[in-house]
Amino acid sequence: MVRGEDTVIAVSNSGETQELLSIIPIVKSFGIPVIAITSNPNSTLARLSDVVLNLHVEKEACPLNLAPTTSTTATLALGDAIASALMKLKKFSSKDFKKLHPGGKLGIRLSKVKDLMRKGEEIPRVYPETPVKEVIYEISSKKVGATTVVDKEGNLIGIITDGDLRRAFEKGYDLNSKAADIMTEKPKVIGEELFAEEALRIMEENKITVLPVVNTSEKLVGIIHLHDILGRRIL
C-alpha cells in the first residue's frame, strides 16, 4: 500500500524496535523518504531515516520507567503539531475535511443546511390570504410545528408557529381569520450554504425550533427543524 509518492513516519521511542527496523530497508529501496520520531537520535532507526525528530524523553512517568507514558504523550503532541502544520501548509479547509470525513460527529458538524433541510413538498407553506383553519392543517400535516407564509413569487413574508396560533386565539382571532393576520413578519432565516452548526446557534440564541431556509435571492428553498440537526448528533 505504500507508494513512491508517500512519506513514512516511523515511531519508536528506543529506535530499536525490530518489527519496524525490518520494514525500513524495504521502504528505502523504493526511494520513499522516512521520518523517524524517537528519543534516541543515535539509534538504528535514526541512522536509517532521512529526517530525525528527537522526542528527547529521558525517563517515563511510569514508576518503573518501563511502561511508555511520557513518550506516548510526547509522540501524540508532536503528531498533532505535524498534522496542524501540514494543514496550514496545504491550505486544508473545512470543505476538504468534510470530503474526507463525511461520517462521525466531526463530519456531521460540517454538514451544510441544504444537506439536512426539508425541501419541496415537505416545506409547510401557506399564503397571506389562507384561512387559519387551513393554516392549522398545514402545520399539523408537515409536522414541524410551524408553517411559512409566502407570496405568489415564493418570497418568504412570514411564519406561523404553534405559539402564534395560541396567541392569536387569545386575542380573538378565529378559524376564518387570514394567515396575514396572525403571522410573525420578518422571521429569522438561514442561508442554504451555511453550516448546520450555525442554524443550531441561531435556534439556541433565539429560543426557536425551526428556521426557514433561503437562497442567495432570498427565495424560500427549505425549512430546517431542531430535530433535523439533533437527529444527526450535531452538538
C-alpha positions in Angstrom: 0.0 0.0 0.0 3.0 2.3 0.4 3.7 4.1 -2.9 6.6 6.1 -4.3 4.9 9.5 -3.6 4.4 8.7 0.0 6.4 9.6 3.1 6.7 7.1 6.0 6.8 8.4 9.6 8.3 5.7 11.7 7.7 5.9 15.5 9.9 4.1 18.0 10.9 5.6 21.4 14.0 3.4 21.5 14.6 3.4 17.8 15.5 -0.3 18.0 12.0 -1.9 17.5 12.8 -4.9 15.4 9.4 -5.2 13.7 9.9 -1.6 12.4 13.6 -1.9 11.5 12.8 -4.9 9.3 10.4 -2.8 7.2 12.5 0.4 6.8 15.1 -1.0 4.4 12.3 -2.2 2.1 10.7 1.2 2.2 14.0 2.9 1.5 14.7 0.6 -1.5 11.7 2.2 -3.3 13.1 5.7 -2.7 10.4 6.6 -0.1 11.6 9.1 2.4 11.5 8.1 6.1 11.0 10.5 9.1 11.9 9.0 12.4 10.2 10.0 15.7 12.4 8.7 18.5 14.1 9.6 21.8 17.3 8.0 20.7 19.0 10.1 17.9 21.8 7.6 17.8 19.5 4.5 17.2 19.4 2.3 14.2 16.1 3.8 13.2 17.6 7.3 13.3 20.6 6.2 11.1 18.3 4.7 8.5 16.0 7.7 8.3 16.2 10.8 6.2 14.9 13.1 9.0 15.0 12.5 12.7 12.6 14.2 15.2 14.1 13.8 18.6 11.5 13.5 21.4 14.2 13.6 24.0 12.3 11.6 26.6 14.9 10.5 29.2 12.5 9.0 31.7 8.9 7.6 31.6 6.3 8.8 34.1 5.8 5.1 35.0 7.4 4.5 38.4 9.3 1.5 37.0 10.4 3.6 34.0 9.1 0.8 31.8 5.6 1.5 30.5 5.5 4.0 27.7 3.8 7.0 29.4 5.7 10.3 28.9 6.9 9.1 25.5 3.5 8.3 24.2 2.1 11.7 25.3 5.1 13.5 23.7 4.6 11.5 20.5 0.9 12.4 20.3 1.7 16.1 20.8 4.3 16.0 18.1 2.0 14.2 15.8 -0.7 16.8 16.3 1.8 19.6 15.6 2.9 18.0 12.4 -0.7 17.5 11.3 -1.6 21.1 12.1 1.5 22.4 10.3 0.6 20.4 7.2 -3.0 21.6 7.2 -1.8 25.2 7.2 0.9 24.5 4.6 -1.5 22.7 2.2 -4.3 25.2 3.0 -6.6 22.4 4.1 -10.1 23.7 4.6 -13.3 22.6 6.4 -14.6 21.6 2.9 -11.6 19.3 2.4 -12.3 17.8 5.9 -15.9 17.2 5.0 -15.0 15.4 1.8 -12.6 13.0 3.6 -14.6 12.6 6.8 -18.3 12.6 5.8 -19.3 10.4 8.8 -18.9 10.8 12.5 -19.7 13.8 14.7 -16.9 16.0 13.2 -18.1 15.4 9.6 -21.7 15.9 10.6 -20.9 19.3 12.2 -19.6 20.4 8.9 -22.8 19.5 7.0 -24.5 22.3 5.3 -28.1 23.4 5.9 -29.0 22.3 2.4 -27.9 18.8 3.2 -30.3 18.5 6.2 -33.2 20.8 5.3 -36.7 19.7 4.2 -37.4 20.5 0.6 -40.2 20.6 -2.0 -43.5 19.3 -0.7 -42.0 18.8 2.8 -41.9 22.5 3.3 -45.0 23.8 5.1 -46.3 26.9 3.3 -49.4 29.0 3.1 -50.3 32.3 1.5 -51.3 35.6 3.3 -55.0 35.0 2.4 -55.1 31.4 3.6 -57.7 30.9 6.3 -56.5 29.9 9.8 -58.3 26.6 9.6 -56.1 25.6 6.6 -53.0 27.0 8.4 -53.7 24.6 11.2 -54.0 21.7 8.8 -50.7 22.7 7.1 -48.8 22.9 10.4 -50.3 19.6 11.6 -49.6 17.7 8.3 -46.0 18.8 7.8 -45.1 18.1 11.5 -42.5 20.9 12.2 -44.7 22.9 14.5 -44.9 25.9 12.1 -45.6 27.0 8.5 -44.0 29.6 6.3 -46.1 32.3 4.7 -45.1 33.2 1.1 -46.3 35.4 -1.7 -47.2 34.2 -5.2 -43.5 34.6 -6.2 -42.3 32.3 -3.5 -40.8 35.1 -1.4 -40.9 34.5 2.4 -43.0 37.1 4.1 -43.7 35.5 7.5 -44.0 32.4 9.7 -46.8 31.0 11.9 -45.9 28.7 14.8 -48.0 26.7 17.2 -47.3 29.6 19.7 -48.6 32.2 17.2 -51.8 30.2 16.8 -52.4 30.1 20.6 -51.7 33.8 21.0 -54.0 34.6 18.0 -56.9 32.8 19.5 -56.3 34.5 22.9 -56.6 37.8 21.0 -59.9 36.9 19.5 -58.9 35.6 16.0 -60.9 32.6 14.8 -60.7 29.9 12.1 -61.8 32.3 9.4 -59.1 34.8 10.1 -56.3 35.0 7.5 -52.7 33.9 7.8 -51.5 37.5 7.3 -53.5 38.5 10.4 -51.5 36.2 12.8 -48.1 35.6 11.2 -44.8 36.8 12.5 -43.3 39.1 9.9 -39.6 39.1 9.0 -38.8 35.8 10.8 -35.3 34.5 11.5 -33.9 32.7 8.4 -30.7 31.0 7.4 -28.9 30.6 4.1 -28.8 27.1 2.5 -25.0 27.3 2.1 -24.3 27.9 5.8 -23.3 25.1 8.1 -25.9 23.3 10.2 -24.0 24.3 13.3 -24.8 27.9 12.5 -28.5 27.0 12.3 -28.3 25.4 15.7 -26.7 28.5 17.1 -29.4 30.8 15.8 -32.1 28.5 17.2 -30.5 28.4 20.6 -29.9 32.1 20.8 -33.5 32.9 19.8 -35.2 30.0 21.6 -36.8 28.7 18.5 -37.0 25.2 16.9 -37.5 25.9 13.2 -35.8 28.1 10.6 -36.9 28.9 7.0 -34.0 28.4 4.6 -33.4 30.9 1.8 -31.1 31.0 -1.2 -28.9 33.9 -2.3 -32.0 35.5 -3.9 -33.8 35.3 -0.6 -36.3 32.8 -2.1 -37.7 30.1 0.3 -36.0 26.8 -0.6 -36.4 24.8 2.5 -37.0 24.6 6.2 -34.9 23.0 9.0 -36.1 21.9 12.4 -34.1 21.4 15.5 -34.7 17.7 15.3 -33.2 17.6 11.8 -29.9 18.7 13.4 -30.0 16.9 16.7 -31.0 13.7 14.9 -27.6 13.8 13.3 -25.9 14.4 16.6 -24.6 17.9 15.8 -24.0 19.0 19.4 
